Amino acid sequence: MMKIAFIGLGVIGFPVAGHLASANFQVCVFNRTQSKAEQWLQSYPGEKADTPKQAAIDADLVFTCVGNDDDLRQVVLGEHGIIHGMKKGSVLIDHTTASANVAKEIAAALANVEAGFIDAPVSGGQAGAENGQLTVMCGAEEAVFERVQSVIQRYAKQVSLMGSVGSGQMTKMVNQICIAGLIQSLAEGVQFAIKAGLDVEKVFDVIGKGAAQSWQMDNRHKNMHDDFYDYGFAVDWMRKDLAICLEEAKSNGSELPIAKMVDQFYSDIQSMGGGRWDTSSLLKRLV
């Protein structure tokens, strides 16, 4: 039986680790807040470790899904980090949305202990993770990717190799840039429909079958209209992701005026106390 370590049991990691356990892999979990690991064990078969290093010992595959670059460095390269427990030939699959630079840094460190690395950020949110319908964009050597693709498919509807290490994170940046603009446009459209006295549901039922259709429109226009944002992908996380995008844009010469503007709009939402609101809360600035 393949042995798997899973580090980070947040809104994505918790259900993803569960899918792996349900697929009869031998799963050992670690979470910085130990009570979350204990909660996971109440729902799924497996065991928990006291440190990332302990979880990684003898594991064939190690998965990480943590907050940001610094968190990732700590759980991989820190004193009790994964790197000190990984065996030769094992692979680390990182689902954190982080920078391409930290992906390359960790890949190089793991190469020194003859372990592989895949940067594999995801799209699809909590619902996608819970339903096993994530989209996973990967950066890795092709041979390493082929070894783990079938495992990732246990909880994903789409798993794609985008290029060498760092390419997964770059692809996720494109994803977040596009989403930011879509949500702002949707917020403006909902506001306009309300101000015009239109039947909002009828409007979006009609235009959602035409060229304006998007996942955001299908899944977020109603909660915008209902002024309900207590779920989904948090504003704080989106600002973290957009900061990564904007920093990378400085390096590659990209112009991101809309992403930069929407990032500031999300700053306004944070000032309103909405850091944990869903990203569709951009409408709150307008009504």
N, C-alpha and C positions, 0 to 999 in steps of 0.2 A: 504494500500500500504506500502510495506517495505521501511523504510527510511535508506538510505546509506550515509555515509560520505566518501569522498575520498581525501586523503592528499598526494600531490605530483603529478604534471602533467608533468612529463618528457616524454621521447620518449615511455616509456611503459605505464605510468600512464594515459596520455592524452587519448589514444585510449581505454584503458581498462575501464576508467570511462565512456567513450562514449558508449561502449557496454552495460554497466549497465543502463545508461539513456535510451538507445534505447529499452531496455527490459522492460521499463515502471516502473523501480524503481524510487523512489523519491531521487535524488542525490544532495548532497551539497558538493562542492569542496573547497579545500584550496590549494593555492600554495604560496610559499614564495615570488615569483615575481607575484604580483597581476595581471599584464597585461596578464599573461598566463591563469589565471582563467577567465578573461574577454574574452579572445580569445576562450576558451573552451565553454563558454556560447553562443558564436555566432554560434557554431556548434551543440550544444545539449541542450535539456531542463534541467533546474535545477536551482540552486542558488549557490552563493559563500559566504564564511564566511571570517571574518577578522582574525581569529585565529584557530588553530587546535581544541582547546577546544570548541569554538562556533560551529564548524562544527559537532562535536561529540555529542552535546546535543540532546537527544531524538533519536539518531540513533540506529537502530537495529544492523547494521554491520558497522564497520569502517575499511577502507582499507588504507594502507600506502605503498608508493613506493618512497623512498627517496635515498640519496646517499650512506651513510655509517653508521657505528655504532653511531657516535656522532650525526649525523643528526637525526637518529631514536630516540635516547634518548631525544633530544631536543623537537621533535614534540610530543612525547608520555609523557615524564616525566617532561618537562620544566614548567616554570611558567604558560604559557598559553597552556599547553599540553593536549593531548587527554584524559588522565586519569582523568582530572578534570571535564570532561563533559560526560563521559560514564555512562550509566545507568546500573543498576543491570541486569545481564543476557545478555548483549550485547557482541559482539565478535569483536576483532581486528584481521584482516587478514593482515599480513605484507608481501609484495612482494619485499621488499628490499633484495639485496644480501648482507648479513651481517654475523657476527660471530654467532656461536651457543651459545656463552656465553651471548651475548646481548639478544638473543631470550629468554633464560632462565631467565635473569634478568627482562625483561619486563613481561613475563608470571607471575612471582612471584608477581610483583607490581600490576598487574591487578587482580590477585586472591584476593588481599586485598580489592578491591572494587567490588568483585563478578562478574567480567567480564572475558570472555574467551579469549584465544590467540591462533593463528596459525601462525607459521613461514612458509611462502609459497613462497620461491623464484621461479623464472620462467626461462624457457629457450625457445628460439624461436625468441628473438630479436624484433626489431621494426616491422618487417614484420609480425611476428607471432602475435604481439599484435594488429596490425591494422586489420588483417584477422581473428581474434578470434581463432587462432590456437596455443596458447601457451601450453607448458608443465609445469604443476605446481606440485612441490614436497613439501609435507606438513609434518610438525611436530606438533602434537596436541594430546589431548585426543580424543579417537574415537567418543565419543558422540558429542563433539564440532565440529569435522570434518564433521560428518553426517548432522549436522544442516546447514552447509554452502556449502556443495559440489555442490548442484544443482545450486547455485548462481555463483560459480566460473566456472562452465561448460558453462556459457553464453559466455565466451571468451577464452575457453581452449579446446584443443583436447584431453588432458590427464590430469587428476587430481588424484593424488595418495597419500595416507597416508603412510608415510615412517616409522613412529614410534612416540615416544613421542616428546615433544617440543625440538627443536634443530636438529631433524633428517632431516627436510627439508633443512636446511642450510648445514648440512654435505653432503647430497646428491648433492646439488649444487656444493659443493667443488669438488666432484668426477667428475662432469660434466666439470668443468673448467680445472681440471688437464688433462682430456682426450682430450679436445679441444686444449689445448696448444700444446701438442705433435703432434696432427693431423695437425695443421696449419703449424708447422715448417717442418714436413715431406712433406707436399704439396708444400711449398715454395721451398724446395730442389729439389723435383721432377720437378716442373716447370722450375727451373733454369737449371737442367740437360738436359731437353728436348730442351731448347733454345740453350744451348752450343753444344748439339749434332746435331743441325741443323734439328731437327724433326719438323713436322707439329704439333704444340702444341694442337690445337683443335682436330685433328684426334687422337692423343695419348690419350687424356683424354676421348674422346668419346668411345674408345676401352676399356681402363682399368677401366673406370667408370661403365662398365657392368660386371666387375669381382670382385675378392676378395678385391681389393684396394678401392672399392667404399665407399664413405662417404658423409654426407651432406655437409661438407666443400668442398670436391672435386666437387660435383655437382654445388654448388652455389658460389664458390670463385675462381676456377682456371681461369676463363675467365677474371675477373677483375684484377687478378694478372698479367696475360699475357698482359692486356691492360694498366697496370700501373695506375689503377683507384681505389682510396681508400676513396673517399669522401662520405661515407655512412656507415651504419652498426654499429657494436659494437666497440666502441672506445678503442684504446690502453690504455688510461688512466684508463678506467674502468676495463680492463682486469688486469692491474697491481694491482689495488685495490683488485680485487678478488683473484689473485694469492698470494698476501700478506696474505690474510686471510687463504688460504690453507697452506701456508708455516708455519704460526704461529701455526695453529692447528696441523700440522705434528710434531712440536716440542713437543707437549703435548702427542700425542698418539704413538710416536715412529716410524711414517712412514718415509720411505726414498723416497724423491721426486727429484732425480737428474735431470730428464728431465724438470720438472716444474721449478726448480730453474734456470736451464740454459736458458730456454725460457723467463723467467721473466727478466733476464739480457739482452737478445736480444731485448725485448720490451723497456728496458731502452735505448738501442742504438737508437731505433726508436724515442723515445721521444727526444733524443739529436739531432736528425735530424729535429726536429720540427713537428713530426708526432703524437703527443699525441692524436689528435682527428681523426687520420686516422683509418680506419677499421683494425681490428686485422690481416687480411690477408696481411697487409703491411710488414710482416716479409721478404717478398721477396726483399724489398728495400735494405736490408743489403747485399744481395748476387749478385746483378746485377748493 
